[in-house]
């Protein structure tokens, strides 16, 4: 990665490499980073505030129980009572710590981004054409600023004049510079990036304090994350279970004795804490924060946790053909002459028409003519005129030595030939149709009124993409290819790639209608886009991933931004969303199974003296009622710490059906949640007994 010293003013000569801001974003700190853990421990203590705890009903109940046991321990001190109080407090602390670690990883990434925010001098244009040097923070929306080679772009904006090479490595982590120019989908620039060449005039589009970098910092700050609808629903369920279990525990008071008297308040509170779903209650927030963090690791910023969850439930993927399903650069692969012309004659004319064409397609035509017939770049030597491609004519070409050579879409070239007094032929139509059916793009070539033939441009389907789509199909995700190609070309590419459907000659209206049709069928839809024409569809989609190289309109319409501008990442985003949902489901299953097992482990030991019939169920043979309750409380606290790495890393995602995922969760986390308490409560009971503190 190229490291650029963005901390220096635009006019400084500071040596590049002084700041490695993006490396922290793309290479996040490890789970056991000492600095993050130390800060998380301090934050975990600060989260004991009731205002913070009340947002998590389960842990709020544990906190209230801790306060009650603390007061009881002061009034009637005993080793057992104080140990219960300490471990209940640790249960709350471990829950706070889990959330603080997840937040700390996001804050560490945000800190690295803050170092990219600099007070840069900007050259603001006056109405009379002069310039004023102002601090970047003083710029307002609509201001025009000038940036030349070496300048840091002071704020988000759009280029209105000029073209330049821009280093965006500090934002995307990609060292290769990108071209930004006025009047297209590549006009958007981001504050904090650096101009490497040429001169551009930029119109500021961001309000003060609301730049893209500001939004990035806010998004990766876990502490500012809002609960998602699924989290809210699960929190309500956990609160309801907690409320239900309160009377269940209270009614145990008249049915047993403990140490010669009625069951104490401390024991009742300990039993309640062991029964309510403290494990998932403690880790729920950390799981959601970690899901967004995993997206950041892939250089994707989600505007909300809702978008990450929606990605996990997506049933329809809309994918651009070019650059996503295919390699993107169509290459000339064959010449098909017509009307008695030779292939070499067609190749020579096609090369002349492509000399000024700097696109990959144009260069590939020049190369193919050179390879097939050793036709070299010619020094024209006479007066000539290059005709650039335009969306209106859909052609490009060359006027030289009385000849008018044109290359472009078959329809456009055919119309040109007729305007010049020539005739088209069915032979050309047949070749065009054959090339299109093969999934390639046909370009016709004409020399004035004389139609010479057709060039085949072939777009190669990416290796392994067909198998990837088959895997998505196996888990119920439908793939739709979107392309501007004609229906014949689109059908051929769709068949080769293995997508479920395609939309040819796609317009903004067609994309919108397609998304609405899928949503009306009850499906969640995800799509990518980078242009202004993609903005309506991105806004309509449940998961709209805008490319960072795209327009401001596209980035504002989507609910995710891919800093690498890689359309294929949409598939990874869906997998991360599913991993989030699977992790939450797995740990919820473990927590509930865990609670059931804890009660089966300790209730027989607790009441066997009163009800000898329970002796048959006391399979663990715990030392005493005191050690049984204390062992369960200790295990209940320690299991939270043990599961923090799993909550942050996520359960490993494997492409499989929903029934297979459910079956695996039940077998691993359900059965594991039942077995683990029996093993570790017995082990803790043995350790407590070995201390000699409990007779």
Secondary structure as UniProt FT lines:
FT   TURN            6..7
FT   TURN            10..11
FT   TURN            16..17
FT   HELIX           21..26
FT   TURN            31..32
FT   HELIX           34..46
FT   TURN            47..48
FT   HELIX           50..53
FT   TURN            54..55
FT   HELIX           57..75
FT   HELIX           79..114
FT   TURN            115..116
FT   STRAND          121..125
FT   TURN            127..128
FT   STRAND          131..135
FT   HELIX           136..138
FT   TURN            141..142
FT   STRAND          144..148
FT   TURN            149..150
FT   STRAND          157..161
FT   STRAND          163..167
FT   HELIX           169..172
FT   STRAND          178..181
FT   TURN            185..186
FT   STRAND          188..189
FT   TURN            191..192
FT   STRAND          194..195
FT   STRAND          199..204
FT   TURN            208..209
FT   HELIX           212..220
FT   HELIX           222..224
FT   HELIX           229..250
FT   TURN            251..252
FT   HELIX           253..255
FT   STRAND          257..258
FT   TURN            259..260
FT   STRAND          261..262
FT   HELIX           265..275
FT   HELIX           278..297
FT   TURN            298..299
FT   STRAND          300..302
FT   HELIX           305..312
FT   STRAND          316..320
FT   TURN            323..325
FT   STRAND          331..337
FT   TURN            339..340
FT   HELIX           343..354
FT   TURN            355..356
FT   HELIX           360..373
FT   STRAND          384..387
FT   TURN            391..393
FT   STRAND          395..400
FT   TURN            401..402
FT   STRAND          403..409
FT   HELIX           410..419
FT   TURN            420..421
FT   HELIX           426..437
FT   TURN            438..439
FT   STRAND          441..447
FT   TURN            448..449
FT   STRAND          450..458
FT   TURN            463..464
FT   HELIX           465..474
FT   TURN            475..476
FT   STRAND          478..482
FT   HELIX           487..497
FT   STRAND          501..503
FT   HELIX           508..520
FT   TURN            521..522
FT   STRAND          525..529
FT   HELIX           532..534
FT   HELIX           535..540
FT   STRAND          543..547
FT   TURN            548..549
FT   HELIX           552..557
FT   STRAND          560..562
FT   TURN            563..564
FT   TURN            567..568
FT   HELIX           569..607
FT   TURN            608..610
FT   HELIX           612..617
FT   TURN            619..620
FT   HELIX           625..649
FT   HELIX           658..665
FT   HELIX           666..670
FT   HELIX           671..691
//
